[in-house]
């Protein structure tokens, strides 16, 4: 990405980096870099309410910073970065406007620029976040306007498009970050017969992490661009998952909204503790380590595996294994659960769900 970082944990663009004071809190908590809330030329209105939460799922309807560009200059003058790096998230309506914004943010002290080309909410022209030719113009304009690295933040769809990634690379991008929040609706109030939020929102948090993990692996297959992974990261071990799929760094956001800035310190501490315990001196030793084990579906040979109870299971009140077995291979007897391998099709669900780890797949 063209940045020297003290560790791979970066704060993502969002309201937790909305001004100088909040950025300072990220710095003081130990972030390696902080991405500002997305900055435009003008201040943007803020909806109230704008956050919707349900059982770990977070939806938001905040799109851009409510500070105009001149205010940002004053805010950033207050920040004492130390070894932390500042990344300016920007968006504009034309390539020339984006170039101007990028140059201004560089003069304000940004060590890199992240172009926010996709968003799950608002009326942003879809072509700008999905058409390779249009995006090439925007990215090239910003890259030519600054000497600092230019990153591009991608949706899952864009991250899965070889043509899109090639256009970004040709335009001069130094790296990509992925994925942006997904578009979602919290739910529907059945009695009122209306959605539980007034418009589509950005859906983020731990439930999108598997999508972000897949995007990381896909990106490393399609593009040589350095990757900063984003999406539902809450622990140091989850940081390691993304590193092992090829990411150079990760961004955390929703966890800060739900736990506060100390989450940064905790995640970095967990990451460091795992590496120390396993004799890992640098994240470089782990980067991409899991990718060779990822096999195309077409290349996987079917194996005649079936489930087996490794030890008798007397926990008759559980029943998770049987409830999910559509083949009828599990039944309850007075002495406990019994598994008939003749009926088992080896799907693996019972082994994955057993809370006591008594079931395994084998020959």
C-alpha positions as CSV (number, residue, x, y, z in Angstrom):
1,X,0.0,0.0,0.0
2,X,3.0,2.2,0.1
3,X,2.8,2.9,3.8
4,X,5.1,1.8,6.6
5,X,2.9,0.6,9.5
6,X,3.9,-0.4,13.0
7,X,1.4,-3.2,12.9
8,X,-1.5,-4.2,10.5
9,X,-4.5,-2.8,12.5
10,X,-6.0,0.4,10.9
11,X,-9.1,2.3,11.8
12,X,-11.7,2.3,9.0
13,X,-13.5,5.4,7.7
14,X,-16.5,6.2,9.8
15,X,-17.9,8.4,12.6
16,X,-15.4,7.1,15.1
17,X,-12.9,9.2,13.0
18,X,-15.2,12.2,12.4
19,X,-12.9,15.0,13.6
20,X,-9.6,15.8,15.2
21,X,-10.6,14.7,18.7
22,X,-11.9,11.3,17.6
23,X,-8.9,10.6,15.4
24,X,-6.7,11.4,18.4
25,X,-8.5,8.8,20.4
26,X,-7.8,6.2,17.7
27,X,-4.1,7.2,17.8
28,X,-3.9,7.1,21.5
29,X,-5.5,3.6,21.6
30,X,-2.7,2.3,19.4
31,X,-4.0,2.3,15.8
32,X,-1.3,1.9,13.1
33,X,-3.2,4.2,10.8
34,X,-6.6,6.0,10.9
35,X,-8.8,6.6,7.9
36,X,-10.9,9.7,8.2
37,X,-14.7,9.8,7.8
38,X,-15.3,10.3,4.1
39,X,-14.6,13.9,3.2
40,X,-16.3,15.9,0.5
41,X,-16.1,19.6,-0.5
42,X,-19.2,20.6,1.5
43,X,-20.6,19.6,4.8
44,X,-23.3,16.9,4.6
45,X,-26.6,16.6,6.6
46,X,-26.8,14.0,9.4
47,X,-29.9,11.9,9.9
48,X,-31.3,11.3,13.4
49,X,-31.6,8.5,14.1
50,X,-28.9,6.9,11.8
51,X,-27.9,3.7,13.6
52,X,-30.1,0.6,13.8
53,X,-29.0,-2.4,15.9
54,X,-30.3,-5.9,16.3
55,X,-28.5,-8.8,17.9
56,X,-25.0,-7.9,16.8
57,X,-26.1,-6.6,13.4
58,X,-25.5,-2.9,12.8
59,X,-27.1,-0.7,10.1
60,X,-26.3,2.9,9.4
61,X,-27.5,5.7,7.3
62,X,-24.5,8.0,7.6
63,X,-22.8,8.6,4.2
64,X,-20.3,11.5,4.4
65,X,-18.7,13.8,6.9
66,X,-20.8,16.7,8.3
67,X,-17.7,18.9,8.3
68,X,-16.7,20.9,5.2
69,X,-13.2,20.8,3.8
70,X,-12.0,24.0,5.5
71,X,-13.2,22.7,8.9
72,X,-11.1,19.5,8.3
73,X,-8.0,21.5,8.0
74,X,-8.5,23.0,11.4
75,X,-9.4,19.6,12.9
76,X,-6.3,17.8,11.6
77,X,-4.0,20.5,12.9
78,X,-4.9,19.4,16.4
79,X,-3.9,15.7,15.9
80,X,-0.6,14.4,17.3
81,X,0.0,11.4,15.1
82,X,3.4,10.1,16.4
83,X,4.0,6.9,14.5
84,X,0.4,6.6,13.4
85,X,-0.4,7.3,9.7
86,X,-3.3,9.4,8.5
87,X,-5.4,8.2,5.5
88,X,-7.9,10.6,4.0
89,X,-11.1,9.0,2.8
90,X,-12.5,11.2,0.0
91,X,-15.3,11.3,-2.6
92,X,-16.3,13.8,-5.3
93,X,-18.7,14.1,-8.2
94,X,-16.1,14.5,-10.9
95,X,-12.5,13.5,-11.5
96,X,-11.3,17.1,-11.3
97,X,-13.0,17.6,-8.0
98,X,-11.5,14.4,-6.7
99,X,-8.1,15.5,-7.8
100,X,-8.5,18.8,-5.9
101,X,-9.7,17.0,-2.8
102,X,-6.8,14.6,-2.9
103,X,-4.2,17.4,-3.3
104,X,-5.8,19.4,-0.4
105,X,-5.7,16.4,1.9
106,X,-2.1,15.7,1.0
107,X,-1.2,19.3,2.0
108,X,-3.1,18.9,5.2
109,X,-0.7,16.0,6.1
110,X,-2.5,12.9,4.9
111,X,0.0,10.0,4.3
112,X,-2.3,8.3,1.9
113,X,-5.7,8.8,0.2
114,X,-8.6,6.3,0.1
115,X,-11.2,6.9,-2.6
116,X,-14.6,5.8,-1.5
117,X,-16.1,4.8,-4.9
118,X,-18.9,2.6,-3.6
119,X,-21.5,3.0,-0.9
120,X,-24.6,0.9,0.1
121,X,-26.7,4.0,0.7
122,X,-27.5,7.2,-1.0
123,X,-28.0,8.1,-4.7
124,X,-24.5,7.8,-5.9
125,X,-24.5,7.0,-9.6
126,X,-24.1,3.2,-9.9
127,X,-21.9,3.4,-12.9
128,X,-19.2,5.2,-10.9
129,X,-18.8,2.2,-8.6
130,X,-19.2,-0.5,-11.2
131,X,-18.0,0.8,-14.6
132,X,-14.3,0.2,-15.0
133,X,-13.8,3.1,-17.5
134,X,-15.4,5.7,-15.2
135,X,-13.6,4.5,-12.2
136,X,-10.3,4.6,-14.1
137,X,-10.8,8.3,-14.8
138,X,-11.5,9.1,-11.1
139,X,-8.6,7.0,-9.8
140,X,-6.1,8.4,-12.4
141,X,-7.1,12.0,-11.6
142,X,-6.4,11.5,-7.9
143,X,-3.2,9.5,-8.5
144,X,-1.8,12.2,-10.7
145,X,-2.6,15.0,-8.3
146,X,-0.7,13.6,-5.3
147,X,2.6,12.0,-4.4
148,X,1.2,9.9,-1.6
149,X,-0.3,6.4,-2.2
150,X,-3.9,6.2,-3.5
151,X,-6.1,3.4,-2.3
152,X,-9.5,2.5,-3.6
153,X,-12.3,1.1,-1.4
154,X,-14.3,-1.6,-3.1
155,X,-17.7,-3.3,-2.8
156,X,-17.8,-7.1,-2.8
157,X,-19.0,-7.0,-6.4
158,X,-16.1,-4.7,-7.6
159,X,-13.6,-6.8,-5.6
160,X,-14.8,-9.9,-7.6
161,X,-14.3,-8.2,-11.0
162,X,-11.0,-8.8,-12.8
163,X,-11.8,-6.0,-15.3
164,X,-12.5,-3.6,-12.5
165,X,-9.3,-4.4,-10.6
166,X,-7.2,-4.1,-13.8
167,X,-8.7,-0.6,-14.5
168,X,-7.8,0.5,-11.0
169,X,-4.3,-0.8,-11.3
170,X,-3.8,0.8,-14.7
171,X,-5.0,4.1,-13.3
172,X,-2.2,4.2,-10.7
173,X,-3.8,2.8,-7.5
174,X,-1.3,1.7,-4.9
175,X,-3.7,-0.7,-3.2
176,X,-7.3,-1.6,-2.5
177,X,-9.4,-1.9,0.6
178,X,-12.4,-4.3,0.7
179,X,-15.1,-4.7,1.4
180,X,-17.4,-1.8,1.9
181,X,-20.6,-2.3,4.0
182,X,-23.4,-4.3,2.3
183,X,-26.8,-2.8,1.5
184,X,-29.4,-3.9,3.9
185,X,-32.7,-3.3,5.7
186,X,-33.0,-4.2,9.4
187,X,-36.4,-5.8,9.0
188,X,-40.1,-5.1,8.7
189,X,-42.5,-4.1,11.4
190,X,-45.4,-6.5,10.7
191,X,-48.0,-4.6,12.6
192,X,-47.1,-1.2,11.1
193,X,-46.4,-2.8,7.7
194,X,-43.3,-0.7,7.1
195,X,-39.6,-1.2,7.2
196,X,-37.8,-0.7,10.6
197,X,-35.6,1.9,9.0
198,X,-36.6,4.7,6.5
199,X,-34.1,3.8,3.8
200,X,-31.5,1.2,2.8
201,X,-28.6,1.2,5.2
202,X,-25.0,0.1,5.3
203,X,-24.9,-3.4,6.9
204,X,-21.8,-4.1,8.8
205,X,-20.4,-6.2,11.7
206,X,-19.4,-9.8,12.3
207,X,-22.0,-11.3,10.0
208,X,-20.3,-9.9,6.9
209,X,-16.9,-11.2,7.8
210,X,-17.2,-14.4,5.8
211,X,-18.0,-12.3,2.7
212,X,-14.9,-10.1,3.4
213,X,-12.8,-13.3,3.8
214,X,-13.9,-14.5,0.4
215,X,-13.2,-11.1,-1.1
216,X,-9.7,-11.2,0.3
217,X,-9.0,-14.6,-1.3
218,X,-10.6,-13.6,-4.6
219,X,-8.6,-10.3,-4.8
220,X,-5.3,-12.1,-4.2
221,X,-6.2,-14.4,-7.1
222,X,-7.2,-11.6,-9.5
223,X,-4.8,-8.8,-8.7
224,X,-1.3,-8.1,-7.5
225,X,-2.4,-4.9,-5.7
226,X,-1.8,-4.8,-2.0
227,X,-5.0,-5.4,0.0
228,X,-6.3,-3.9,3.2
229,X,-9.2,-6.1,4.3
230,X,-12.4,-4.6,5.9
231,X,-15.5,-6.3,7.3
232,X,-16.6,-7.5,10.7
233,X,-13.2,-7.8,12.3
234,X,-13.4,-7.9,16.1
235,X,-10.5,-9.9,17.5
236,X,-6.7,-10.4,17.0
237,X,-7.3,-13.9,15.7
238,X,-9.6,-12.6,13.0
239,X,-6.9,-10.1,11.9
240,X,-4.7,-13.2,11.4
241,X,-7.3,-14.9,9.3
242,X,-7.2,-12.0,6.8
243,X,-3.4,-11.9,6.8
244,X,-3.3,-15.6,6.1
245,X,-5.5,-15.0,3.1
246,X,-3.1,-12.4,1.7
247,X,-4.1,-9.0,3.3
248,X,-1.3,-6.7,4.2
249,X,-3.4,-4.9,6.8
250,X,-7.0,-4.8,8.1
251,X,-9.4,-2.0,9.0
252,X,-11.7,-2.1,12.0
253,X,-14.8,0.0,12.4
254,X,-18.1,-1.4,13.7
255,X,-16.4,-2.9,16.7
256,X,-15.4,0.6,17.7
257,X,-19.0,1.8,17.4
258,X,-20.2,-1.0,19.7
259,X,-17.2,-1.3,22.2
260,X,-15.5,2.0,22.0
261,X,-11.9,2.9,21.3
262,X,-10.3,0.4,23.8
263,X,-11.2,-2.2,21.2
264,X,-8.2,-1.1,19.2
265,X,-5.9,-1.7,22.1
266,X,-7.4,-5.1,22.8
267,X,-7.2,-6.3,19.1
268,X,-3.6,-5.3,18.8
269,X,-2.8,-7.0,22.1
270,X,-4.5,-10.2,21.0
271,X,-2.7,-10.1,17.7
272,X,0.7,-9.6,19.4
273,X,0.0,-12.3,22.0
274,X,-0.8,-14.9,19.3
275,X,2.3,-14.1,17.3
276,X,4.5,-14.2,20.3
277,X,3.0,-17.6,21.4
278,X,3.7,-19.1,18.0
279,X,7.2,-17.6,17.5
280,X,6.1,-15.3,14.7
281,X,8.3,-12.2,14.5
282,X,6.5,-10.4,11.7
283,X,3.1,-10.5,9.9
284,X,5.1,-11.1,6.7
285,X,5.7,-14.7,7.9
286,X,2.0,-15.3,7.8
287,X,0.8,-13.4,4.8
288,X,-1.0,-15.6,2.3
289,X,-0.2,-18.8,4.3
290,X,-3.7,-20.2,3.9
291,X,-4.1,-19.5,0.2
292,X,-2.4,-22.7,-1.1
293,X,-5.0,-24.8,0.8
294,X,-7.9,-23.0,-1.0
295,X,-9.1,-25.3,-3.8
296,X,-11.4,-24.6,-6.7
297,X,-14.7,-26.4,-6.3
298,X,-14.3,-28.2,-9.6
299,X,-11.0,-29.7,-8.4
300,X,-12.3,-31.3,-5.2
301,X,-12.7,-35.0,-5.4
302,X,-15.8,-36.4,-3.6
303,X,-14.9,-38.7,-0.7
304,X,-17.1,-41.4,0.8
305,X,-17.0,-40.0,4.3
306,X,-19.7,-40.6,6.9
307,X,-20.3,-39.4,10.4
308,X,-19.3,-41.4,13.5
309,X,-19.8,-41.0,17.2
310,X,-16.3,-41.0,18.8
311,X,-17.8,-41.6,22.2
312,X,-21.3,-42.5,23.3
313,X,-23.6,-39.4,23.8
314,X,-26.0,-39.6,26.7
315,X,-27.1,-36.0,26.4
316,X,-30.6,-36.8,25.2
317,X,-32.0,-33.3,25.8
318,X,-29.7,-31.7,23.2
319,X,-30.7,-33.1,19.9
320,X,-29.0,-30.5,17.6
321,X,-27.4,-33.3,15.6
322,X,-30.8,-35.1,14.9
323,X,-32.7,-31.9,14.3
324,X,-30.5,-30.9,11.4
325,X,-30.1,-34.4,9.9
326,X,-32.5,-34.4,6.9
327,X,-31.3,-38.0,6.1
328,X,-32.6,-39.5,9.3
329,X,-29.2,-41.0,10.3
330,X,-29.5,-40.0,13.9
331,X,-32.0,-41.3,16.4
332,X,-32.5,-41.2,20.2
333,X,-32.5,-44.4,22.2
334,X,-32.8,-44.9,26.0
335,X,-29.0,-45.1,26.2
336,X,-28.5,-41.9,24.1
337,X,-28.0,-41.0,20.5
338,X,-27.3,-43.6,17.8
339,X,-25.9,-42.8,14.4
340,X,-26.6,-45.1,11.4
341,X,-23.7,-44.7,8.9
342,X,-25.8,-46.4,6.2
343,X,-28.2,-43.4,6.1
344,X,-25.5,-40.7,6.6
345,X,-24.5,-38.7,3.5
346,X,-21.4,-37.1,5.0
347,X,-22.7,-33.5,4.9
348,X,-20.8,-32.6,8.1
349,X,-23.5,-30.5,9.8
350,X,-23.8,-32.8,12.8
351,X,-20.1,-32.7,13.5
352,X,-20.1,-28.9,13.2
353,X,-23.0,-28.4,15.5
354,X,-22.2,-30.9,18.3
355,X,-21.4,-28.8,21.3
356,X,-19.3,-31.6,22.9
357,X,-17.3,-32.5,19.8
358,X,-18.4,-36.1,19.9
359,X,-19.0,-36.5,16.1
360,X,-16.4,-36.7,13.4
361,X,-16.4,-37.5,9.7
362,X,-14.3,-40.5,8.6
363,X,-14.1,-43.5,6.3
